[in-house]
Amino acid sequence: HSAVQEGDFSKASVKGVTAWKESQKAFFHQSILSLLYFPDEHKLAIYVPLFVPVGVPVLLAIVKQLKAMKSPAKKE
C-alpha cells in the first residue's frame, strides 16, 4: 500500500521530495545529458511532417489575401 492510501501524508511528502531529487539527478546525469541535444536533421524529420500540411494552405491563403489587398477594388 502507498503512504497516501494509508493516510500517512507526511511520509508521502518525504517520498515525493526524494523522488523529485532523484529525478533531477537522473535528468542532469552526463549519460542522459547528451541525449537532450538533437542534430538539425532529426528536428527537420520530426517537424516537417507536422507543419508542412498545415503551413502550405496557410501560406497560400496569406498570398491570396495580399494579392487581393494590392489589386484595385472592383466596382460593381
PDB file of N, H, CA, C and O in Angstrom:
ATOM      1  N   HIS A   1       0.839  -1.196   0.000  1.00  0.00           N
ATOM      2  CA  HIS A   1       0.000   0.000   0.000  1.00  0.00           C
ATOM      3  C   HIS A   1       0.868   1.238   0.000  1.00  0.00           C
ATOM      4  O   HIS A   1       1.980   1.232   0.528  1.00  0.00           O
ATOM      5  N   SER A   2       0.358   2.290  -0.591  1.00  0.00           N
ATOM      6  H   SER A   2      -0.546   2.295  -1.020  1.00  0.00           H
ATOM      7  CA  SER A   2       1.124   3.533  -0.612  1.00  0.00           C
ATOM      8  C   SER A   2       0.841   4.331   0.656  1.00  0.00           C
ATOM      9  O   SER A   2      -0.131   4.087   1.371  1.00  0.00           O
ATOM     10  N   ALA A   3       1.716   5.282   0.904  1.00  0.00           N
ATOM     11  H   ALA A   3       2.506   5.481   0.323  1.00  0.00           H
ATOM     12  CA  ALA A   3       1.576   6.110   2.103  1.00  0.00           C
ATOM     13  C   ALA A   3       0.294   6.938   2.050  1.00  0.00           C
ATOM     14  O   ALA A   3      -0.322   7.185   3.086  1.00  0.00           O
ATOM     15  N   VAL A   4      -0.108   7.361   0.876  1.00  0.00           N
ATOM     16  H   VAL A   4       0.393   7.160   0.034  1.00  0.00           H
ATOM     17  CA  VAL A   4      -1.335   8.161   0.740  1.00  0.00           C
ATOM     18  C   VAL A   4      -2.554   7.305   1.060  1.00  0.00           C
ATOM     19  O   VAL A   4      -3.471   7.756   1.747  1.00  0.00           O
ATOM     20  N   GLN A   5      -2.565   6.066   0.561  1.00  0.00           N
ATOM     21  H   GLN A   5      -1.820   5.699   0.003  1.00  0.00           H
ATOM     22  CA  GLN A   5      -3.696   5.186   0.836  1.00  0.00           C
ATOM     23  C   GLN A   5      -3.797   4.880   2.321  1.00  0.00           C
ATOM     24  O   GLN A   5      -4.892   4.683   2.848  1.00  0.00           O
ATOM     25  N   GLU A   6      -2.657   4.839   2.993  1.00  0.00           N
ATOM     26  H   GLU A   6      -1.767   4.999   2.565  1.00  0.00           H
ATOM     27  CA  GLU A   6      -2.662   4.588   4.438  1.00  0.00           C
ATOM     28  C   GLU A   6      -2.979   5.852   5.228  1.00  0.00           C
ATOM     29  O   GLU A   6      -3.218   5.781   6.434  1.00  0.00           O
ATOM     30  N   GLY A   7      -2.983   7.009   4.567  1.00  0.00           N
ATOM     31  H   GLY A   7      -2.788   7.067   3.587  1.00  0.00           H
ATOM     32  CA  GLY A   7      -3.283   8.259   5.248  1.00  0.00           C
ATOM     33  C   GLY A   7      -2.067   8.911   5.877  1.00  0.00           C
ATOM     34  O   GLY A   7      -2.214   9.878   6.624  1.00  0.00           O
ATOM     35  N   ASP A   8      -0.883   8.419   5.603  1.00  0.00           N
ATOM     36  H   ASP A   8      -0.764   7.633   4.996  1.00  0.00           H
ATOM     37  CA  ASP A   8       0.346   8.989   6.162  1.00  0.00           C
ATOM     38  C   ASP A   8       0.908   9.995   5.161  1.00  0.00           C
ATOM     39  O   ASP A   8       1.787   9.676   4.360  1.00  0.00           O
ATOM     40  N   PHE A   9       0.372  11.232   5.226  1.00  0.00           N
ATOM     41  H   PHE A   9      -0.343  11.491   5.877  1.00  0.00           H
ATOM     42  CA  PHE A   9       0.725  12.235   4.239  1.00  0.00           C
ATOM     43  C   PHE A   9       2.128  12.796   4.437  1.00  0.00           C
ATOM     44  O   PHE A   9       2.759  13.217   3.468  1.00  0.00           O
ATOM     45  N   SER A  10       2.622  12.812   5.647  1.00  0.00           N
ATOM     46  H   SER A  10       2.109  12.470   6.435  1.00  0.00           H
ATOM     47  CA  SER A  10       3.992  13.291   5.854  1.00  0.00           C
ATOM     48  C   SER A  10       4.987  12.319   5.223  1.00  0.00           C
ATOM     49  O   SER A  10       5.980  12.744   4.633  1.00  0.00           O
ATOM     50  N   LYS A  11       4.727  11.022   5.344  1.00  0.00           N
ATOM     51  H   LYS A  11       3.920  10.676   5.824  1.00  0.00           H
ATOM     52  CA  LYS A  11       5.582  10.017   4.713  1.00  0.00           C
ATOM     53  C   LYS A  11       5.500  10.133   3.187  1.00  0.00           C
ATOM     54  O   LYS A  11       6.510  10.007   2.494  1.00  0.00           O
ATOM     55  N   ALA A  12       4.299  10.371   2.676  1.00  0.00           N
ATOM     56  H   ALA A  12       3.479  10.473   3.239  1.00  0.00           H
ATOM     57  CA  ALA A  12       4.116  10.540   1.240  1.00  0.00           C
ATOM     58  C   ALA A  12       4.842  11.779   0.740  1.00  0.00           C
ATOM     59  O   ALA A  12       5.406  11.773  -0.354  1.00  0.00           O
ATOM     60  N   SER A  13       4.828  12.833   1.533  1.00  0.00           N
ATOM     61  H   SER A  13       4.370  12.837   2.422  1.00  0.00           H
ATOM     62  CA  SER A  13       5.524  14.061   1.162  1.00  0.00           C
ATOM     63  C   SER A  13       7.028  13.838   1.109  1.00  0.00           C
ATOM     64  O   SER A  13       7.689  14.316   0.187  1.00  0.00           O
ATOM     65  N   VAL A  14       7.573  13.128   2.071  1.00  0.00           N
ATOM     66  H   VAL A  14       7.036  12.739   2.820  1.00  0.00           H
ATOM     67  CA  VAL A  14       9.006  12.837   2.094  1.00  0.00           C
ATOM     68  C   VAL A  14       9.375  11.986   0.875  1.00  0.00           C
ATOM     69  O   VAL A  14      10.399  12.223   0.234  1.00  0.00           O
ATOM     70  N   LYS A  15       8.543  11.004   0.565  1.00  0.00           N
ATOM     71  H   LYS A  15       7.712  10.811   1.086  1.00  0.00           H
ATOM     72  CA  LYS A  15       8.814  10.159  -0.598  1.00  0.00           C
ATOM     73  C   LYS A  15       8.727  10.970  -1.896  1.00  0.00           C
ATOM     74  O   LYS A  15       9.497  10.736  -2.828  1.00  0.00           O
ATOM     75  N   GLY A  16       7.807  11.905  -1.954  1.00  0.00           N
ATOM     76  H   GLY A  16       7.181  12.095  -1.197  1.00  0.00           H
ATOM     77  CA  GLY A  16       7.670  12.760  -3.131  1.00  0.00           C
ATOM     78  C   GLY A  16       8.885  13.643  -3.336  1.00  0.00           C
ATOM     79  O   GLY A  16       9.365  13.793  -4.460  1.00  0.00           O
ATOM     80  N   VAL A  17       9.385  14.227  -2.260  1.00  0.00           N
ATOM     81  H   VAL A  17       8.996  14.106  -1.347  1.00  0.00           H
ATOM     82  CA  VAL A  17      10.581  15.072  -2.345  1.00  0.00           C
ATOM     83  C   VAL A  17      11.786  14.231  -2.755  1.00  0.00           C
ATOM     84  O   VAL A  17      12.597  14.662  -3.574  1.00  0.00           O
ATOM     85  N   THR A  18      11.900  13.041  -2.190  1.00  0.00           N
ATOM     86  H   THR A  18      11.241  12.691  -1.525  1.00  0.00           H
ATOM     87  CA  THR A  18      13.007  12.145  -2.542  1.00  0.00           C
ATOM     88  C   THR A  18      12.933  11.768  -4.020  1.00  0.00           C
ATOM     89  O   THR A  18      13.953  11.759  -4.709  1.00  0.00           O
ATOM     90  N   ALA A  19      11.745  11.460  -4.507  1.00  0.00           N
ATOM     91  H   ALA A  19      10.916  11.467  -3.948  1.00  0.00           H
ATOM     92  CA  ALA A  19      11.568  11.095  -5.911  1.00  0.00           C
ATOM     93  C   ALA A  19      11.934  12.259  -6.817  1.00  0.00           C
ATOM     94  O   ALA A  19      12.567  12.057  -7.853  1.00  0.00           O
ATOM     95  N   TRP A  20      11.543  13.488  -6.440  1.00  0.00           N
ATOM     96  H   TRP A  20      11.029  13.652  -5.598  1.00  0.00           H
ATOM     97  CA  TRP A  20      11.864  14.659  -7.245  1.00  0.00           C
ATOM     98  C   TRP A  20      13.373  14.871  -7.305  1.00  0.00           C
ATOM     99  O   TRP A  20      13.917  15.140  -8.376  1.00  0.00           O
ATOM    100  N   LYS A  21      14.054  14.754  -6.168  1.00  0.00           N
ATOM    101  H   LYS A  21      13.612  14.535  -5.298  1.00  0.00           H
ATOM    102  CA  LYS A  21      15.513  14.928  -6.136  1.00  0.00           C
ATOM    103  C   LYS A  21      16.208  13.877  -6.994  1.00  0.00           C
ATOM    104  O   LYS A  21      17.148  14.191  -7.724  1.00  0.00           O
ATOM    105  N   GLU A  22      15.752  12.643  -6.909  1.00  0.00           N
ATOM    106  H   GLU A  22      14.988  12.388  -6.316  1.00  0.00           H
ATOM    107  CA  GLU A  22      16.348  11.575  -7.714  1.00  0.00           C
ATOM    108  C   GLU A  22      16.103  11.800  -9.207  1.00  0.00           C
ATOM    109  O   GLU A  22      16.975  11.520 -10.031  1.00  0.00           O
ATOM    110  N   SER A  23      14.936  12.297  -9.548  1.00  0.00           N
ATOM    111  H   SER A  23      14.228  12.524  -8.879  1.00  0.00           H
ATOM    112  CA  SER A  23      14.651  12.564 -10.962  1.00  0.00           C
ATOM    113  C   SER A  23      15.525  13.698 -11.486  1.00  0.00           C
ATOM    114  O   SER A  23      15.956  13.665 -12.638  1.00  0.00           O
ATOM    115  N   GLN A  24      15.785  14.684 -10.665  1.00  0.00           N
ATOM    116  H   GLN A  24      15.434  14.711  -9.729  1.00  0.00           H
ATOM    117  CA  GLN A  24      16.669  15.770 -11.075  1.00  0.00           C
ATOM    118  C   GLN A  24      18.103  15.280 -11.269  1.00  0.00           C
ATOM    119  O   GLN A  24      18.783  15.688 -12.211  1.00  0.00           O
ATOM    120  N   LYS A  25      18.554  14.409 -10.378  1.00  0.00           N
ATOM    121  H   LYS A  25      18.002  14.078  -9.613  1.00  0.00           H
ATOM    122  CA  LYS A  25      19.893  13.834 -10.542  1.00  0.00           C
ATOM    123  C   LYS A  25      19.979  13.030 -11.827  1.00  0.00           C
ATOM    124  O   LYS A  25      20.978  13.105 -12.542  1.00  0.00           O
ATOM    125  N   ALA A  26      18.950  12.270 -12.121  1.00  0.00           N
ATOM    126  H   ALA A  26      18.138  12.209 -11.540  1.00  0.00           H
ATOM    127  CA  ALA A  26      18.948  11.452 -13.333  1.00  0.00           C
ATOM    128  C   ALA A  26      18.888  12.328 -14.580  1.00  0.00           C
ATOM    129  O   ALA A  26      19.545  12.038 -15.579  1.00  0.00           O
ATOM    130  N   PHE A  27      18.102  13.396 -14.521  1.00  0.00           N
ATOM    131  H   PHE A  27      17.567  13.631 -13.709  1.00  0.00           H
ATOM    132  CA  PHE A  27      17.944  14.273 -15.681  1.00  0.00           C
ATOM    133  C   PHE A  27      19.262  14.940 -16.055  1.00  0.00           C
ATOM    134  O   PHE A  27      19.562  15.093 -17.239  1.00  0.00           O
ATOM    135  N   PHE A  28      20.044  15.335 -15.069  1.00  0.00           N
ATOM    136  H   PHE A  28      19.800  15.211 -14.107  1.00  0.00           H
ATOM    137  CA  PHE A  28      21.285  16.044 -15.334  1.00  0.00           C
ATOM    138  C   PHE A  28      22.506  15.129 -15.332  1.00  0.00           C
ATOM    139  O   PHE A  28      23.637  15.616 -15.333  1.00  0.00           O
ATOM    140  N   HIS A  29      22.300  13.824 -15.331  1.00  0.00           N
ATOM    141  H   HIS A  29      21.382  13.429 -15.331  1.00  0.00           H
ATOM    142  CA  HIS A  29      23.425  12.883 -15.382  1.00  0.00           C
ATOM    143  C   HIS A  29      24.086  12.978 -16.746  1.00  0.00           C
ATOM    144  O   HIS A  29      23.403  13.161 -17.754  1.00  0.00           O
ATOM    145  N   GLN A  30      25.408  12.855 -16.790  1.00  0.00           N
ATOM    146  H   GLN A  30      25.962  12.707 -15.972  1.00  0.00           H
ATOM    147  CA  GLN A  30      26.167  13.031 -18.030  1.00  0.00           C
ATOM    148  C   GLN A  30      25.714  12.078 -19.142  1.00  0.00           C
ATOM    149  O   GLN A  30      25.694  12.466 -20.310  1.00  0.00           O
ATOM    150  N   SER A  31      25.362  10.873 -18.804  1.00  0.00           N
ATOM    151  H   SER A  31      25.378  10.559 -17.855  1.00  0.00           H
ATOM    152  CA  SER A  31      24.975   9.915 -19.844  1.00  0.00           C
ATOM    153  C   SER A  31      23.630  10.288 -20.482  1.00  0.00           C
ATOM    154  O   SER A  31      23.378   9.936 -21.634  1.00  0.00           O
ATOM    155  N   ILE A  32      22.781  10.984 -19.758  1.00  0.00           N
ATOM    156  H   ILE A  32      22.986  11.271 -18.822  1.00  0.00           H
ATOM    157  CA  ILE A  32      21.478  11.391 -20.279  1.00  0.00           C
ATOM    158  C   ILE A  32      21.565  12.754 -20.947  1.00  0.00           C
ATOM    159  O   ILE A  32      20.848  13.020 -21.912  1.00  0.00           O
ATOM    160  N   LEU A  33      22.435  13.616 -20.445  1.00  0.00           N
ATOM    161  H   LEU A  33      23.018  13.400 -19.662  1.00  0.00           H
ATOM    162  CA  LEU A  33      22.520  14.987 -20.936  1.00  0.00           C
ATOM    163  C   LEU A  33      22.834  15.047 -22.424  1.00  0.00           C
ATOM    164  O   LEU A  33      22.325  15.922 -23.125  1.00  0.00           O
ATOM    165  N   SER A  34      23.658  14.141 -22.913  1.00  0.00           N
ATOM    166  H   SER A  34      24.072  13.431 -22.344  1.00  0.00           H
ATOM    167  CA  SER A  34      23.991  14.151 -24.334  1.00  0.00           C
ATOM    168  C   SER A  34      22.795  13.787 -25.204  1.00  0.00           C
ATOM    169  O   SER A  34      22.785  14.114 -26.390  1.00  0.00           O
ATOM    170  N   LEU A  35      21.804  13.131 -24.660  1.00  0.00           N
ATOM    171  H   LEU A  35      21.812  12.865 -23.696  1.00  0.00           H
ATOM    172  CA  LEU A  35      20.616  12.745 -25.426  1.00  0.00           C
ATOM    173  C   LEU A  35      19.621  13.893 -25.589  1.00  0.00           C
ATOM    174  O   LEU A  35      18.664  13.775 -26.354  1.00  0.00           O
ATOM    175  N   LEU A  36      19.836  15.004 -24.876  1.00  0.00           N
ATOM    176  H   LEU A  36      20.613  15.100 -24.255  1.00  0.00           H
ATOM    177  CA  LEU A  36      18.907  16.122 -24.942  1.00  0.00           C
ATOM    178  C   LEU A  36      19.125  16.995 -26.167  1.00  0.00           C
ATOM    179  O   LEU A  36      18.257  17.795 -26.516  1.00  0.00           O
ATOM    180  N   TYR A  37      20.252  16.856 -26.816  1.00  0.00           N
ATOM    181  H   TYR A  37      20.958  16.206 -26.533  1.00  0.00           H
ATOM    182  CA  TYR A  37      20.581  17.700 -27.951  1.00  0.00           C
ATOM    183  C   TYR A  37      20.534  16.876 -29.226  1.00  0.00           C
ATOM    184  O   TYR A  37      21.291  15.920 -29.394  1.00  0.00           O
ATOM    185  N   PHE A  38      19.634  17.262 -30.120  1.00  0.00           N
ATOM    186  H   PHE A  38      19.019  18.039 -29.983  1.00  0.00           H
ATOM    187  CA  PHE A  38      19.430  16.511 -31.348  1.00  0.00           C
ATOM    188  C   PHE A  38      20.008  17.281 -32.526  1.00  0.00           C
ATOM    189  O   PHE A  38      19.954  18.511 -32.537  1.00  0.00           O
ATOM    190  N   PRO A  39      20.553  16.599 -33.505  1.00  0.00           N
ATOM    191  CA  PRO A  39      21.020  17.280 -34.717  1.00  0.00           C
ATOM    192  C   PRO A  39      19.847  17.911 -35.468  1.00  0.00           C
ATOM    193  O   PRO A  39      18.694  17.512 -35.301  1.00  0.00           O
ATOM    194  N   ASP A  40      20.170  18.908 -36.300  1.00  0.00           N
ATOM    195  H   ASP A  40      21.106  19.232 -36.435  1.00  0.00           H
ATOM    196  CA  ASP A  40      19.122  19.607 -37.045  1.00  0.00           C
ATOM    197  C   ASP A  40      18.356  18.682 -37.982  1.00  0.00           C
ATOM    198  O   ASP A  40      17.164  18.879 -38.215  1.00  0.00           O
ATOM    199  N   GLU A  41      19.041  17.669 -38.521  1.00  0.00           N
ATOM    200  H   GLU A  41      20.009  17.509 -38.331  1.00  0.00           H
ATOM    201  CA  GLU A  41      18.355  16.746 -39.424  1.00  0.00           C
ATOM    202  C   GLU A  41      17.234  16.000 -38.705  1.00  0.00           C
ATOM    203  O   GLU A  41      16.179  15.738 -39.284  1.00  0.00           O
ATOM    204  N   HIS A  42      17.470  15.667 -37.454  1.00  0.00           N
ATOM    205  H   HIS A  42      18.327  15.881 -36.984  1.00  0.00           H
ATOM    206  CA  HIS A  42      16.439  14.960 -36.689  1.00  0.00           C
ATOM    207  C   HIS A  42      15.253  15.879 -36.412  1.00  0.00           C
ATOM    208  O   HIS A  42      14.100  15.449 -36.466  1.00  0.00           O
ATOM    209  N   LYS A  43      15.540  17.138 -36.117  1.00  0.00           N
ATOM    210  H   LYS A  43      16.476  17.487 -36.073  1.00  0.00           H
ATOM    211  CA  LYS A  43      14.458  18.094 -35.874  1.00  0.00           C
ATOM    212  C   LYS A  43      13.614  18.272 -37.137  1.00  0.00           C
ATOM    213  O   LYS A  43      12.385  18.308 -37.074  1.00  0.00           O
ATOM    214  N   LEU A  44      14.291  18.383 -38.288  1.00  0.00           N
ATOM    215  H   LEU A  44      15.289  18.354 -38.339  1.00  0.00           H
ATOM    216  CA  LEU A  44      13.544  18.510 -39.539  1.00  0.00           C
ATOM    217  C   LEU A  44      12.692  17.283 -39.803  1.00  0.00           C
ATOM    218  O   LEU A  44      11.554  17.401 -40.258  1.00  0.00           O
ATOM    219  N   ALA A  45      13.229  16.115 -39.524  1.00  0.00           N
ATOM    220  H   ALA A  45      14.154  16.019 -39.155  1.00  0.00           H
ATOM    221  CA  ALA A  45      12.486  14.875 -39.760  1.00  0.00           C
ATOM    222  C   ALA A  45      11.239  14.802 -38.890  1.00  0.00           C
ATOM    223  O   ALA A  45      10.255  14.165 -39.264  1.00  0.00           O
ATOM    224  N   ILE A  46      11.278  15.443 -37.748  1.00  0.00           N
ATOM    225  H   ILE A  46      12.078  15.960 -37.444  1.00  0.00           H
ATOM    226  CA  ILE A  46      10.113  15.443 -36.853  1.00  0.00           C
ATOM    227  C   ILE A  46       9.111  16.527 -37.247  1.00  0.00           C
ATOM    228  O   ILE A  46       7.912  16.264 -37.341  1.00  0.00           O
ATOM    229  N   TYR A  47       9.605  17.752 -37.480  1.00  0.00           N
ATOM    230  H   TYR A  47      10.579  17.966 -37.404  1.00  0.00           H
ATOM    231  CA  TYR A  47       8.702  18.888 -37.627  1.00  0.00           C
ATOM    232  C   TYR A  47       8.146  19.079 -39.037  1.00  0.00           C
ATOM    233  O   TYR A  47       7.041  19.601 -39.183  1.00  0.00           O
ATOM    234  N   VAL A  48       8.857  18.682 -40.053  1.00  0.00           N
ATOM    235  H   VAL A  48       9.755  18.257 -39.934  1.00  0.00           H
ATOM    236  CA  VAL A  48       8.357  18.878 -41.414  1.00  0.00           C
ATOM    237  C   VAL A  48       7.032  18.135 -41.634  1.00  0.00           C
ATOM    238  O   VAL A  48       6.089  18.740 -42.144  1.00  0.00           O
ATOM    239  N   PRO A  49       6.924  16.862 -41.276  1.00  0.00           N
ATOM    240  CA  PRO A  49       5.617  16.200 -41.481  1.00  0.00           C
ATOM    241  C   PRO A  49       4.490  16.809 -40.648  1.00  0.00           C
ATOM    242  O   PRO A  49       3.317  16.650 -40.985  1.00  0.00           O
ATOM    243  N   LEU A  50       4.834  17.497 -39.575  1.00  0.00           N
ATOM    244  H   LEU A  50       5.788  17.626 -39.302  1.00  0.00           H
ATOM    245  CA  LEU A  50       3.791  18.120 -38.757  1.00  0.00           C
ATOM    246  C   LEU A  50       3.326  19.453 -39.324  1.00  0.00           C
ATOM    247  O   LEU A  50       2.127  19.727 -39.365  1.00  0.00           O
ATOM    248  N   PHE A  51       4.279  20.291 -39.766  1.00  0.00           N
ATOM    249  H   PHE A  51       5.254  20.067 -39.733  1.00  0.00           H
ATOM    250  CA  PHE A  51       3.933  21.663 -40.115  1.00  0.00           C
ATOM    251  C   PHE A  51       3.684  21.911 -41.597  1.00  0.00           C
ATOM    252  O   PHE A  51       2.974  22.858 -41.936  1.00  0.00           O
ATOM    253  N   VAL A  52       4.230  21.115 -42.477  1.00  0.00           N
ATOM    254  H   VAL A  52       4.807  20.346 -42.202  1.00  0.00           H
ATOM    255  CA  VAL A  52       4.022  21.356 -43.906  1.00  0.00           C
ATOM    256  C   VAL A  52       2.553  21.191 -44.298  1.00  0.00           C
ATOM    257  O   VAL A  52       2.038  22.048 -45.016  1.00  0.00           O
ATOM    258  N   PRO A  53       1.856  20.149 -43.871  1.00  0.00           N
ATOM    259  CA  PRO A  53       0.444  20.027 -44.276  1.00  0.00           C
ATOM    260  C   PRO A  53      -0.428  21.193 -43.801  1.00  0.00           C
ATOM    261  O   PRO A  53      -1.439  21.504 -44.431  1.00  0.00           O
ATOM    262  N   VAL A  54      -0.054  21.825 -42.720  1.00  0.00           N
ATOM    263  H   VAL A  54       0.767  21.573 -42.208  1.00  0.00           H
ATOM    264  CA  VAL A  54      -0.815  22.978 -42.238  1.00  0.00           C
ATOM    265  C   VAL A  54      -0.249  24.266 -42.823  1.00  0.00           C
ATOM    266  O   VAL A  54      -1.000  25.186 -43.147  1.00  0.00           O
ATOM    267  N   GLY A  55       1.063  24.334 -42.957  1.00  0.00           N
ATOM    268  H   GLY A  55       1.673  23.587 -42.694  1.00  0.00           H
ATOM    269  CA  GLY A  55       1.720  25.560 -43.386  1.00  0.00           C
ATOM    270  C   GLY A  55       1.446  25.949 -44.823  1.00  0.00           C
ATOM    271  O   GLY A  55       1.281  27.134 -45.112  1.00  0.00           O
ATOM    272  N   VAL A  56       1.391  24.988 -45.733  1.00  0.00           N
ATOM    273  H   VAL A  56       1.524  24.025 -45.498  1.00  0.00           H
ATOM    274  CA  VAL A  56       1.184  25.301 -47.151  1.00  0.00           C
ATOM    275  C   VAL A  56      -0.168  25.976 -47.378  1.00  0.00           C
ATOM    276  O   VAL A  56      -0.194  27.031 -48.013  1.00  0.00           O
ATOM    277  N   PRO A  57      -1.271  25.448 -46.911  1.00  0.00           N
ATOM    278  CA  PRO A  57      -2.545  26.155 -47.120  1.00  0.00           C
ATOM    279  C   PRO A  57      -2.584  27.535 -46.453  1.00  0.00           C
ATOM    280  O   PRO A  57      -3.181  28.467 -46.991  1.00  0.00           O
ATOM    281  N   VAL A  58      -1.951  27.664 -45.290  1.00  0.00           N
ATOM    282  H   VAL A  58      -1.466  26.907 -44.853  1.00  0.00           H
ATOM    283  CA  VAL A  58      -1.932  28.963 -44.616  1.00  0.00           C
ATOM    284  C   VAL A  58      -1.137  29.967 -45.449  1.00  0.00           C
ATOM    285  O   VAL A  58      -1.578  31.100 -45.641  1.00  0.00           O
ATOM    286  N   LEU A  59       0.029  29.557 -45.941  1.00  0.00           N
ATOM    287  H   LEU A  59       0.387  28.636 -45.785  1.00  0.00           H
ATOM    288  CA  LEU A  59       0.830  30.457 -46.778  1.00  0.00           C
ATOM    289  C   LEU A  59       0.098  30.831 -48.059  1.00  0.00           C
ATOM    290  O   LEU A  59       0.133  31.989 -48.474  1.00  0.00           O
ATOM    291  N   LEU A  60      -0.554  29.880 -48.681  1.00  0.00           N
ATOM    292  H   LEU A  60      -0.582  28.939 -48.344  1.00  0.00           H
ATOM    293  CA  LEU A  60      -1.314  30.177 -49.898  1.00  0.00           C
ATOM    294  C   LEU A  60      -2.461  31.152 -49.616  1.00  0.00           C
ATOM    295  O   LEU A  60      -2.743  32.030 -50.432  1.00  0.00           O
ATOM    296  N   ALA A  61      -3.109  31.004 -48.487  1.00  0.00           N
ATOM    297  H   ALA A  61      -2.880  30.291 -47.824  1.00  0.00           H
ATOM    298  CA  ALA A  61      -4.189  31.925 -48.117  1.00  0.00           C
ATOM    299  C   ALA A  61      -3.647  33.324 -47.858  1.00  0.00           C
ATOM    300  O   ALA A  61      -4.286  34.312 -48.218  1.00  0.00           O
ATOM    301  N   ILE A  62      -2.473  33.415 -47.238  1.00  0.00           N
ATOM    302  H   ILE A  62      -1.954  32.611 -46.946  1.00  0.00           H
ATOM    303  CA  ILE A  62      -1.862  34.726 -46.988  1.00  0.00           C
ATOM    304  C   ILE A  62      -1.502  35.396 -48.308  1.00  0.00           C
ATOM    305  O   ILE A  62      -1.766  36.584 -48.496  1.00  0.00           O
ATOM    306  N   VAL A  63      -0.900  34.640 -49.222  1.00  0.00           N
ATOM    307  H   VAL A  63      -0.686  33.675 -49.070  1.00  0.00           H
ATOM    308  CA  VAL A  63      -0.546  35.194 -50.533  1.00  0.00           C
ATOM    309  C   VAL A  63      -1.799  35.661 -51.264  1.00  0.00           C
ATOM    310  O   VAL A  63      -1.800  36.732 -51.870  1.00  0.00           O
ATOM    311  N   LYS A  64      -2.845  34.880 -51.213  1.00  0.00           N
ATOM    312  H   LYS A  64      -2.844  34.009 -50.721  1.00  0.00           H
ATOM    313  CA  LYS A  64      -4.107  35.242 -51.872  1.00  0.00           C
ATOM    314  C   LYS A  64      -4.670  36.536 -51.287  1.00  0.00           C
ATOM    315  O   LYS A  64      -5.140  37.402 -52.025  1.00  0.00           O
ATOM    316  N   GLN A  65      -4.621  36.665 -49.956  1.00  0.00           N
ATOM    317  H   GLN A  65      -4.239  35.962 -49.357  1.00  0.00           H
ATOM    318  CA  GLN A  65      -5.120  37.881 -49.307  1.00  0.00           C
ATOM    319  C   GLN A  65      -4.273  39.092 -49.663  1.00  0.00           C
ATOM    320  O   GLN A  65      -4.808  40.178 -49.887  1.00  0.00           O
ATOM    321  N   LEU A  66      -2.960  38.916 -49.717  1.00  0.00           N
ATOM    322  H   LEU A  66      -2.526  38.034 -49.535  1.00  0.00           H
ATOM    323  CA  LEU A  66      -2.076  40.028 -50.081  1.00  0.00           C
ATOM    324  C   LEU A  66      -2.337  40.484 -51.510  1.00  0.00           C
ATOM    325  O   LEU A  66      -2.366  41.684 -51.786  1.00  0.00           O
ATOM    326  N   LYS A  67      -2.527  39.537 -52.415  1.00  0.00           N
ATOM    327  H   LYS A  67      -2.504  38.563 -52.191  1.00  0.00           H
ATOM    328  CA  LYS A  67      -2.844  39.882 -53.799  1.00  0.00           C
ATOM    329  C   LYS A  67      -4.174  40.629 -53.880  1.00  0.00           C
ATOM    330  O   LYS A  67      -4.308  41.596 -54.630  1.00  0.00           O
ATOM    331  N   ALA A  68      -5.146  40.175 -53.107  1.00  0.00           N
ATOM    332  H   ALA A  68      -5.036  39.389 -52.498  1.00  0.00           H
ATOM    333  CA  ALA A  68      -6.459  40.820 -53.109  1.00  0.00           C
ATOM    334  C   ALA A  68      -6.371  42.234 -52.547  1.00  0.00           C
ATOM    335  O   ALA A  68      -7.088  43.120 -53.013  1.00  0.00           O
ATOM    336  N   MET A  69      -5.531  42.463 -51.582  1.00  0.00           N
ATOM    337  H   MET A  69      -4.949  41.744 -51.203  1.00  0.00           H
ATOM    338  CA  MET A  69      -5.380  43.795 -50.990  1.00  0.00           C
ATOM    339  C   MET A  69      -4.644  44.742 -51.946  1.00  0.00           C
ATOM    340  O   MET A  69      -4.937  45.937 -51.974  1.00  0.00           O
ATOM    341  N   LYS A  70      -3.697  44.222 -52.726  1.00  0.00           N
ATOM    342  H   LYS A  70      -3.459  43.251 -52.703  1.00  0.00           H
ATOM    343  CA  LYS A  70      -2.919  45.060 -53.635  1.00  0.00           C
ATOM    344  C   LYS A  70      -3.680  45.415 -54.901  1.00  0.00           C
ATOM    345  O   LYS A  70      -3.488  46.496 -55.458  1.00  0.00           O
ATOM    346  N   SER A  71      -4.532  44.527 -55.357  1.00  0.00           N
ATOM    347  H   SER A  71      -4.688  43.648 -54.905  1.00  0.00           H
ATOM    348  CA  SER A  71      -5.278  44.803 -56.592  1.00  0.00           C
ATOM    349  C   SER A  71      -6.360  45.825 -56.297  1.00  0.00           C
ATOM    350  O   SER A  71      -6.928  45.847 -55.205  1.00  0.00           O
ATOM    351  N   PRO A  72      -6.645  46.683 -57.294  1.00  0.00           N
ATOM    352  CA  PRO A  72      -7.690  47.695 -57.069  1.00  0.00           C
ATOM    353  C   PRO A  72      -9.046  47.025 -56.849  1.00  0.00           C
ATOM    354  O   PRO A  72      -9.345  45.979 -57.425  1.00  0.00           O
ATOM    355  N   ALA A  73      -9.833  47.642 -56.022  1.00  0.00           N
ATOM    356  H   ALA A  73      -9.590  48.491 -55.554  1.00  0.00           H
ATOM    357  CA  ALA A  73     -11.157  47.087 -55.713  1.00  0.00           C
ATOM    358  C   ALA A  73     -12.040  47.145 -56.948  1.00  0.00           C
ATOM    359  O   ALA A  73     -12.084  48.158 -57.646  1.00  0.00           O
ATOM    360  N   LYS A  74     -12.732  46.065 -57.208  1.00  0.00           N
ATOM    361  H   LYS A  74     -12.697  45.242 -56.640  1.00  0.00           H
ATOM    362  CA  LYS A  74     -13.625  46.001 -58.360  1.00  0.00           C
ATOM    363  C   LYS A  74     -14.952  46.701 -58.011  1.00  0.00           C
ATOM    364  O   LYS A  74     -15.550  46.450 -56.964  1.00  0.00           O
ATOM    365  N   LYS A  75     -15.379  47.561 -58.898  1.00  0.00           N
ATOM    366  H   LYS A  75     -14.893  47.765 -59.748  1.00  0.00           H
ATOM    367  CA  LYS A  75     -16.666  48.242 -58.673  1.00  0.00           C
ATOM    368  C   LYS A  75     -17.741  47.509 -59.430  1.00  0.00           C
ATOM    369  O   LYS A  75     -17.527  47.037 -60.547  1.00  0.00           O
ATOM    370  N   GLU A  76     -18.886  47.418 -58.821  1.00  0.00           N
ATOM    371  H   GLU A  76     -19.060  47.801 -57.914  1.00  0.00           H
ATOM    372  CA  GLU A  76     -19.997  46.712 -59.458  1.00  0.00           C
ATOM    373  C   GLU A  76     -20.904  47.672 -60.141  1.00  0.00           C
ATOM    374  O   GLU A  76     -21.901  47.263 -60.736  1.00  0.00           O
TER     375      GLU A  76
END
